[in-house]
Amino acid sequence: MAEFDCDLFVIGGGSGGVRAARMAAQRGASVMLAEQGGTAGLGGTCVNLGCIPKKLYSYAAHYAEAFEESHGFGWEGQALSFNWSTLKANRRKEIGRLNGVYANLLTGAGVEVINARAHLVGAQQVEVDGRSVKARHILVATGGTPFVPDIAGREHVLVSDAIFDLDPFPQRLVVVGGGYIASEFASIFNGLGAQVTQLYRGEQILRGFDDEVRHFVAAEMRKTGVDLRLGVDVVSINKVPQGLDIAIKNSAGDISTLQADSVLYATGRVPNVRGLGLQEAGVKLGWDGAVEVDENYCSTVPSIYAVGDVTDRIQLTPVALAEAMIVVDQLFGPAKGKAARSMNYEFIPTAVFTHPNIGTVGHSEEDAPKHCGPVTIYRSEFRALKHTLSGSSERTLMKLVVQDATDRVVGLHMVGPDAGEIVQGFAVAMKAGATKAIFDDTIGIHPTAAEEFVTMREPSRKVAGT
Ligand SMILES: Cc1cc2nc3c(=O)[nH]c(=O)nc-3n(C[C@H](O)[C@H](O)[C@H](O)COP(=O)(O)OP(=O)(O)OC[C@H]3O[C@@H](n4cnc5c(N)ncnc54)[C@H](O)[C@@H]3O)c2cc1C
């Protein structure tokens, strides 16, 4: 009898889990994967409740401004109306298709997929669907789950998981939180026609991003109609015949009330570890439940690995995918002719799909001097060519942070249409160590907004190292 039922047992069929399972199987390992959501859960948060449905809704929301702006280009006629049910149904259909693609990818690679919740019963043993499975290695890729603070009326609030299928469409939506998920949904529902109020207790949304970017995007979001209120705490939420009453307190301690149809809490996500049996198996968890791992994503138990949001490092799909590949290389060897990979968290580009979008890679102006010494800032703010006719007052911000000692571009930030698409390409250059001189030597593509990144000649300011 074989000592183990499989070489690798993956708990969680999200971004990290599916990638690891598929690639390990392709390297000849026998692999089992458990997904508690069944086939409909394959793809995890990103496919079902995150990146993909959110981006589809963001596209939907941008049509509102596109119709509005089309008049300046000669388009005439009645404004079209928005059908929330159509969007939800089409999203469901597309996500169902993607779930099927993931299922086929896994089974095609030879992975045994188990549609059930799994938990550990030992360092090399998993219980799933009434079975006890002995695995040589176990990968925990169970992701994260929304966190809602303990406020009075907590039972009346929604989390992002529930927003995609909300019924009916919330005419008045309050979004609580200042992170990227809160800000994106504020923009999306504002674009779709809801009256949106975003409440955040801090002094500015999007903590951790470049300060100028944060202020700029907040101002742009307000221009589009989001009622963004900062320095505000929710005291309580009560159900009333007209919807929900939200009592809020400002920084001066004054209490006022808002009314809404729905309240979305996007106040962070915590690692999904409850009931997994990790600590019982000897796995050390951090203060927030995150699985503690080394540079190879191995936990404190040598047979148990973890990747993605459950380790609470950088909560992004491409990061979970890259981490999964490190584990596969470690356990089953690198792809033919390739060296084993290692993870590098430097220069991870990211986008925020607010309206307008943010695209960013590298250090912020505030962060750079701590890591890179003195830096020089180049910035450009302008009204995009499109808006000379569209009538929109939207503005674009582009910014470079350049290390004085090396001339290397160590930060690149944009607020404007398609910022994510634009910044992805520049991230390659920055990974390759591109200097400002190389940016200056690059010919622009005209007329685009992106060309501004290679035509900024005059420094805006110098920042001393700290
Ligand atoms: C609203 C929202 C928007 C986002 N937008 C973006 C974006 O634009 N770009 C981006 O890069 N990232 C985005 N993210 C983050 C991204 O979705 C995550 O970083 C990514 O999904 C993490 O992958 P993962 O494999 O760690 O976990 P997940 O994708 O969360 O997968 C975990 C899976 O494990 C399953 N599971 C949990 N426990 C068990 C168990 N005991 N047994 C069996 N199965 C279990 C879950 O059902 C789930 O399917 C967004 C997230 C949210 C919530």
The ligand as a Gaussian input file, in Angstrom:
#p B3LYP/6-31G(d) Opt

LIG

0 1
 C      -13.765000      42.825000      -3.929000
 C      -12.371000      42.379000      -4.237000
 C      -11.714000      42.891000      -5.332000
 C      -10.426000      42.473000      -5.641000
 N       -9.814000      43.001000      -6.724000
 C       -8.572000      42.611000      -7.067000
 C       -7.935000      43.130000      -8.219000
 O       -8.490000      43.954000      -8.935000
 N       -6.700000      42.677000      -8.516000
 C       -6.055000      41.751000      -7.740000
 O       -4.929000      41.353000      -8.075000
 N       -6.630000      41.252000      -6.620000
 C       -7.880000      41.664000      -6.275000
 N       -8.479000      41.140000      -5.158000
 C       -7.701000      40.227000      -4.296000
 C       -7.674000      38.822000      -4.874000
 O       -8.988000      38.385000      -5.115000
 C       -6.981000      37.904000      -3.885000
 O       -5.713000      38.430000      -3.570000
 C       -6.791000      36.501000      -4.443000
 O       -8.020000      35.930000      -4.790000
 C       -6.086000      35.623000      -3.402000
 O       -5.989000      34.303000      -3.865000
 P       -5.907000      33.090000      -2.831000
 O       -5.599000      31.892000      -3.643000
 O       -5.025000      33.445000      -1.715000
 O       -7.363000      32.956000      -2.191000
 P       -8.810000      32.963000      -2.798000
 O       -8.838000      33.367000      -4.219000
 O       -9.632000      33.744000      -1.846000
 O       -9.233000      31.438000      -2.755000
 C       -9.434000      30.752000      -1.572000
 C      -10.393000      29.607000      -1.852000
 O      -10.345000      28.687000      -0.774000
 C      -11.640000      28.193000      -0.533000
 N      -11.639000      27.648000       0.827000
 C      -11.486000      28.326000       1.987000
 N      -11.461000      27.488000       3.030000
 C      -11.597000      26.231000       2.524000
 C      -11.621000      24.945000       3.097000
 N      -11.489000      24.759000       4.408000
 N      -11.783000      23.865000       2.283000
 C      -11.916000      24.034000       0.929000
 N      -11.895000      25.249000       0.343000
 C      -11.720000      26.333000       1.126000
 C      -12.528000      29.389000      -0.754000
 O      -13.869000      29.002000      -1.029000
 C      -11.845000      30.047000      -1.953000
 O      -12.385000      29.604000      -3.175000
 C       -9.775000      41.514000      -4.826000
 C      -10.440000      40.984000      -3.713000
 C      -11.709000      41.411000      -3.421000
 C      -12.412000      40.831000      -2.225000

